[in-house]
Amino acid sequence: MKARLNIAVTGLNAIDSPGPGVPVIRCLREAASFECRITGLSYETLEPGIYMHELVDKTYQIPYPSAGTEALYERLAYIQSREQLDLVIPNFDAELFSFILLEKRLLEMGIHSFLPTREQFEARHKFNLADFGETHGLLVPESKTLFHAGELIEAEETFDFPFVVKGKFYDAGIAYNREQALTYFNKISGKWGLPIIIQKYIKGTEFNVAGLGDGKGNRIAAVPMRKQYITDKGKAWGGIVVEDERLLDLTDRFIGETKWRGAFELELMQGEDQELYIMEINPRIPAWIYLTAGVGQNIPEALTRLAMGESVKPFPTYTGGKMFIRYSWDMIVDHSEFQEISIRGEL
């Protein structure tokens, strides 16, 4: 008989930069090696995943990362007393550090996870990415970390327009002049805080790789995708799986050099010089992860098995030429459910 696991998942939102939670749950529901109960963990009351009862069995609100690790621990301890969770899969950059710090304490209460180490998480930060590339022999565009707007003017001495202005967690914009750069700086820092990173603009073709490392330098899974439709936030709204050994070789170098543990997403740019540049390293599952299950590499399923201490063989291949196209639809929800999650913090 298949094991039955109670898996907690965050990232249930579906804004213009959607969270990975719902597609992660779809992958888990289709897992061949286990059955699951899904416990949603939400931050806001209008996250659509809360109300998708065919996917999520029960949802609990958890405190924002700014509340600190102890507040998160206490809430998870309460949830554990009610749910007996086996595993938690956090899906937001901003929350990941807290879950990494709590990993051992959560395991003591029976909640498994499979996350990057603290050192891995911090080394690949956008403001550390240039040093990360130099350390591991990976090609990364030149970048500079800014702590106040005045540094933008100094940066213009070494960075030609256009350049990319990035937040430490999310959001980015291409600035073609000083006025645009200042606008992006103020907008992004106002939302996500400092520092702000500016990065040399590389013109070319965008690729993403969703992958999974076993923490010992071995690739368990990797699926490369070329963006076909991109939103104004730079998010893929459509993409196609590609068969390109260079992308897989680069992924293997990344995993081998860092001994990466857990899921990740490489954001890559093939420049006009045909070189592959690492633009970002996201230390978690991406929102387009359901595509990996559709081509034969169910990454959330494999991650779950690793977290539960199982031995997982690397996926040998995947099906090329498959596409994903993101869409939205309106759910009709009873107001009483909204009231319940708003007042009780549970649904």
LUMTI-112180 format. One record per residue (C-alpha): residue in one letter; x, y, z; residue number from 1. Coordinates in steps of 0.001 Angstrom, whole numbers, plus 500000, padded with zeros to 6 digits. Example, Ala and Ser with C-alpha at 12.3 -4.5 7.8 and 13.67 -1.06 7.14 Angstrom:
- r; xx; yy; zz; k
- a; 512300; 495500; 507800; 1
- s; 513670; 498940; 507140; 2
This chain:
- r; xx; yy; zz; k
- m; 500000; 500000; 500000; 1
- k; 501131; 503546; 499299; 2
- a; 502218; 505718; 502190; 3
- r; 499863; 508575; 503083; 4
- l; 501592; 511812; 504017; 5
- n; 500282; 515074; 505434; 6
- i; 502197; 517767; 503546; 7
- a; 502086; 521485; 504381; 8
- v; 502590; 523873; 501445; 9
- t; 502982; 527651; 501327; 10
- g; 502667; 529999; 498343; 11
- l; 498914; 529698; 497700; 12
- n; 498584; 533117; 496069; 13
- a; 497946; 533816; 492399; 14
- i; 498876; 537419; 491669; 15
- d; 500693; 538613; 488538; 16
- s; 503789; 536998; 490060; 17
- p; 502062; 533806; 491226; 18
- g; 503236; 531667; 494085; 19
- p; 504365; 528095; 493403; 20
- g; 502035; 526544; 495993; 21
- v; 499095; 525471; 493809; 22
- p; 501249; 523902; 491051; 23
- v; 503335; 522152; 493736; 24
- i; 500127; 520690; 495165; 25
- r; 499020; 519544; 491696; 26
- c; 502334; 517687; 491370; 27
- l; 501909; 516100; 494803; 28
- r; 498365; 515011; 494010; 29
- e; 499704; 513197; 490919; 30
- a; 502571; 511482; 492765; 31
- a; 502864; 507789; 491951; 32
- s; 504746; 506783; 495111; 33
- f; 502452; 508123; 497857; 34
- e; 499048; 509601; 498624; 35
- c; 498719; 512862; 500494; 36
- r; 496617; 515164; 502568; 37
- i; 497459; 518802; 501830; 38
- t; 497585; 521417; 504565; 39
- g; 497815; 524920; 503147; 40
- l; 499795; 527635; 504920; 41
- s; 498659; 531135; 503933; 42
- y; 499630; 534704; 504748; 43
- e; 496585; 536548; 503404; 44
- t; 492888; 535721; 503336; 45
- l; 492468; 536155; 499569; 46
- e; 495025; 533581; 498454; 47
- p; 493040; 531433; 495987; 48
- g; 494576; 528151; 497132; 49
- i; 492733; 528502; 500443; 50
- y; 489427; 527968; 498678; 51
- m; 490504; 525209; 496249; 52
- h; 489047; 522404; 498347; 53
- e; 489704; 519793; 495674; 54
- l; 493428; 520512; 496141; 55
- v; 493790; 521783; 499724; 56
- d; 492198; 519857; 502607; 57
- k; 492677; 522505; 505300; 58
- t; 494415; 525882; 505519; 59
- y; 496005; 527721; 508428; 60
- q; 497292; 531276; 508387; 61
- i; 500884; 531727; 509504; 62
- p; 502688; 534942; 510551; 63
- y; 504591; 537035; 508036; 64
- p; 508372; 536454; 507960; 65
- s; 508860; 539880; 509555; 66
- a; 507302; 538494; 512753; 67
- g; 510411; 536364; 513304; 68
- t; 511237; 532697; 513588; 69
- e; 509772; 532175; 517073; 70
- a; 506340; 533375; 515994; 71
- l; 506492; 530981; 513045; 72
- y; 507668; 528120; 515285; 73
- e; 504855; 528625; 517783; 74
- r; 502245; 528689; 515021; 75
- l; 503655; 525555; 513393; 76
- a; 503709; 523816; 516789; 77
- y; 499997; 524564; 517139; 78
- i; 499288; 523334; 513601; 79
- q; 501316; 520192; 514280; 80
- s; 499241; 519455; 517382; 81
- r; 496152; 519486; 515155; 82
- e; 497430; 517995; 511917; 83
- q; 500418; 515728; 512589; 84
- l; 502295; 517022; 509562; 85
- d; 504946; 514842; 507949; 86
- l; 506544; 517481; 505738; 87
- v; 506568; 521189; 504947; 88
- i; 507436; 522676; 501531; 89
- p; 508003; 526460; 501768; 90
- n; 507838; 528231; 498405; 91
- f; 508701; 531914; 498968; 92
- d; 512201; 533396; 499047; 93
- a; 511250; 535752; 501881; 94
- e; 510113; 532949; 504211; 95
- l; 512795; 530409; 503362; 96
- f; 515447; 531687; 505764; 97
- s; 513115; 531213; 508749; 98
- f; 512300; 527648; 507708; 99
- i; 516010; 526897; 507260; 100
- l; 516762; 528190; 510772; 101
- l; 513922; 526086; 512187; 102
- e; 514647; 522923; 510191; 103
- k; 516109; 520884; 513052; 104
- r; 513526; 522041; 515594; 105
- l; 510683; 521207; 513215; 106
- l; 512152; 517770; 512610; 107
- e; 512142; 517170; 516368; 108
- m; 508359; 517588; 516319; 109
- g; 508047; 515317; 513290; 110
- i; 507982; 517831; 510424; 111
- h; 510508; 516945; 507717; 112
- s; 511859; 519258; 505016; 113
- f; 514552; 519248; 502361; 114
- l; 516024; 522724; 502114; 115
- p; 519306; 524389; 501133; 116
- t; 521791; 524953; 503929; 117
- r; 522049; 528422; 505414; 118
- e; 525406; 528872; 503674; 119
- q; 523983; 527892; 500290; 120
- f; 520983; 530170; 500750; 121
- e; 523079; 533208; 501634; 122
- a; 525813; 532638; 499034; 123
- r; 523393; 532840; 496080; 124
- h; 521699; 536081; 497163; 125
- k; 521449; 538577; 494326; 126
- f; 523864; 540911; 496119; 127
- n; 526363; 538028; 496475; 128
- l; 525858; 536566; 493011; 129
- a; 528972; 538079; 491397; 130
- d; 531211; 536646; 494139; 131
- f; 529298; 533360; 493924; 132
- g; 530025; 533111; 490209; 133
- e; 533710; 533882; 490681; 134
- t; 534042; 531322; 493487; 135
- h; 532432; 528518; 491508; 136
- g; 533617; 529406; 488021; 137
- l; 530138; 530302; 486754; 138
- l; 529451; 533143; 484309; 139
- v; 527479; 535936; 486008; 140
- p; 526815; 539478; 484702; 141
- e; 528619; 542306; 486471; 142
- s; 526519; 543752; 489302; 143
- k; 526643; 546260; 492139; 144
- t; 524773; 546451; 495445; 145
- l; 523262; 549825; 496379; 146
- f; 522156; 550999; 499814; 147
- h; 520983; 554508; 498910; 148
- a; 519752; 556240; 495775; 149
- g; 522817; 558474; 495529; 150
- e; 524911; 555444; 494642; 151
- l; 523017; 555182; 491358; 152
- i; 524880; 558203; 490021; 153
- e; 528228; 556669; 490982; 154
- a; 527198; 553401; 489324; 155
- e; 526638; 555182; 486018; 156
- e; 530420; 555555; 485759; 157
- t; 530825; 551789; 485334; 158
- f; 527377; 550660; 484116; 159
- d; 526120; 551818; 480748; 160
- f; 522402; 552195; 480164; 161
- p; 520332; 550116; 479957; 162
- f; 520938; 548159; 483142; 163
- v; 518666; 546048; 485328; 164
- v; 517437; 547253; 488735; 165
- k; 516513; 544356; 491053; 166
- g; 514987; 543921; 494488; 167
- k; 516658; 541665; 497033; 168
- f; 513749; 539202; 496903; 169
- y; 511495; 540042; 493954; 170
- d; 510810; 542572; 491192; 171
- a; 513094; 544016; 488562; 172
- g; 513037; 546603; 485805; 173
- i; 515241; 547614; 482890; 174
- a; 516319; 551242; 483250; 175
- y; 517196; 553126; 480080; 176
- n; 518039; 556415; 481817; 177
- r; 518677; 557892; 485280; 178
- e; 515038; 558865; 485822; 179
- q; 513844; 555309; 485193; 180
- a; 516597; 553922; 487413; 181
- l; 515539; 556174; 490306; 182
- t; 511884; 555265; 489785; 183
- y; 512650; 551534; 489945; 184
- f; 514975; 552042; 492923; 185
- n; 512294; 553847; 494961; 186
- k; 509448; 551554; 493933; 187
- i; 511260; 548273; 494573; 188
- s; 513026; 549351; 497775; 189
- g; 509729; 550713; 499097; 190
- k; 508185; 547271; 498692; 191
- w; 511056; 544901; 499532; 192
- g; 513580; 547074; 501362; 193
- l; 517288; 547556; 500778; 194
- p; 519691; 546717; 499292; 195
- i; 518912; 547187; 495612; 196
- i; 521040; 545440; 493001; 197
- i; 521882; 546800; 489593; 198
- q; 523102; 544334; 487011; 199
- k; 524580; 544635; 483544; 200
- y; 521888; 544159; 480916; 201
- i; 522417; 541073; 478773; 202
- k; 520398; 541001; 475578; 203
- g; 519483; 537524; 474411; 204
- t; 517205; 534528; 474928; 205
- e; 515868; 533666; 478387; 206
- f; 515949; 530124; 479754; 207
- n; 514986; 528718; 483143; 208
- v; 515984; 525386; 484661; 209
- a; 513971; 523808; 487462; 210
- g; 516063; 521275; 489316; 211
- l; 516687; 519210; 492428; 212
- g; 520011; 518405; 494079; 213
- d; 520579; 515678; 496664; 214
- g; 523012; 517686; 498798; 215
- k; 525943; 515494; 497761; 216
- g; 526646; 517040; 494379; 217
- n; 524280; 514852; 492362; 218
- r; 521491; 515999; 490083; 219
- i; 518193; 514243; 490817; 220
- a; 516145; 516283; 488359; 221
- a; 516548; 519107; 485844; 222
- v; 514101; 520425; 483248; 223
- p; 515143; 523380; 481034; 224
- m; 512479; 525707; 479649; 225
- r; 512616; 528617; 477185; 226
- k; 510291; 531485; 477994; 227
- q; 507720; 532000; 475260; 228
- y; 505556; 534700; 476824; 229
- i; 506860; 537106; 479464; 230
- t; 504878; 539522; 481652; 231
- d; 505935; 543079; 482443; 232
- k; 507435; 541678; 485663; 233
- g; 509620; 539313; 483644; 234
- k; 507631; 536250; 484704; 235
- a; 507057; 533382; 482297; 236
- w; 503387; 533088; 481332; 237
- g; 504191; 530463; 478738; 238
- g; 507217; 528334; 478000; 239
- i; 508469; 525298; 476137; 240
- v; 510737; 522499; 477338; 241
- v; 513997; 522390; 475383; 242
- e; 516574; 519665; 474871; 243
- d; 519919; 521421; 475201; 244
- e; 522896; 519639; 476723; 245
- r; 524612; 522958; 477474; 246
- l; 521817; 523885; 479882; 247
- l; 522053; 520516; 481623; 248
- d; 525861; 520714; 481757; 249
- l; 525645; 524144; 483397; 250
- t; 523088; 522805; 485868; 251
- d; 525377; 519879; 486728; 252
- r; 528290; 522273; 487288; 253
- f; 526147; 524369; 489618; 254
- i; 524998; 521341; 491624; 255
- g; 528438; 519754; 491662; 256
- e; 530246; 522920; 492732; 257
- t; 527782; 523875; 495479; 258
- k; 526562; 520421; 496614; 259
- w; 523117; 522008; 496373; 260
- r; 520469; 520512; 498645; 261
- g; 516853; 520834; 497618; 262
- a; 514923; 522416; 494784; 263
- f; 516126; 525416; 492806; 264
- e; 515568; 527479; 489685; 265
- l; 518343; 528852; 487509; 266
- e; 517402; 531958; 485532; 267
- l; 519703; 532063; 482524; 268
- m; 520328; 534329; 479564; 269
- q; 521992; 533204; 476369; 270
- g; 523684; 536375; 475219; 271
- e; 524355; 537495; 471674; 272
- d; 527827; 536048; 472194; 273
- q; 526101; 532623; 472729; 274
- e; 527447; 532400; 476272; 275
- l; 525111; 531294; 479065; 276
- y; 524910; 533789; 481948; 277
- i; 523357; 533009; 485343; 278
- m; 521050; 535944; 486064; 279
- e; 519540; 534614; 489308; 280
- i; 519530; 531481; 491456; 281
- n; 516191; 530967; 493183; 282
- p; 516536; 528590; 496158; 283
- r; 513082; 527053; 495863; 284
- i; 510542; 525530; 493495; 285
- p; 509410; 527857; 490674; 286
- a; 505766; 528632; 489837; 287
- w; 505992; 526739; 486517; 288
- i; 506906; 523475; 488279; 289
- y; 503827; 521595; 487026; 290
- l; 505516; 521476; 483616; 291
- t; 508214; 519206; 485080; 292
- a; 505586; 516652; 486113; 293
- g; 504120; 516895; 482636; 294
- v; 507393; 515837; 481022; 295
- g; 508273; 512972; 483343; 296
- q; 510170; 514604; 486230; 297
- n; 507835; 515250; 489152; 298
- i; 510207; 517359; 491237; 299
- p; 507900; 517925; 494257; 300
- e; 507356; 514159; 494489; 301
- a; 511099; 513463; 494392; 302
- l; 511780; 516227; 496938; 303
- t; 509181; 514728; 499279; 304
- r; 510816; 511317; 499093; 305
- l; 514267; 512795; 499810; 306
- a; 512858; 514718; 502768; 307
- m; 511389; 511516; 504186; 308
- g; 514802; 509832; 504004; 309
- e; 514234; 507673; 500941; 310
- s; 516864; 506936; 498318; 311
- v; 515846; 508566; 495036; 312
- k; 517418; 507726; 491692; 313
- p; 518050; 510572; 489228; 314
- f; 515486; 510977; 486476; 315
- p; 517157; 509647; 483314; 316
- t; 515336; 511842; 480798; 317
- y; 512335; 514056; 480073; 318
- t; 509986; 514669; 477144; 319
- g; 510987; 517623; 474993; 320
- g; 508665; 519910; 473063; 321
- k; 505970; 520156; 475752; 322
- m; 504653; 523630; 476570; 323
- f; 502910; 525277; 479481; 324
- i; 500471; 528140; 479040; 325
- r; 499292; 529888; 482201; 326
- y; 495710; 531061; 482504; 327
- s; 493323; 532344; 485152; 328
- w; 489690; 531759; 486036; 329
- d; 487237; 533090; 488593; 330
- m; 486172; 530962; 491553; 331
- i; 482849; 531506; 493255; 332
- v; 483411; 531369; 497014; 333
- d; 480917; 531650; 499844; 334
- h; 481555; 534719; 501989; 335
- s; 481265; 532598; 505141; 336
- e; 484532; 530854; 504199; 337
- f; 486288; 534194; 503807; 338
- q; 484973; 535225; 507229; 339
- e; 486166; 531997; 508816; 340
- i; 489764; 532269; 507575; 341
- s; 489783; 535986; 508430; 342
- i; 488515; 535550; 511999; 343
- r; 489795; 532118; 513032; 344
- g; 492891; 531889; 510847; 345
- e; 491762; 528405; 509730; 346
- l; 489533; 526954; 507043; 347
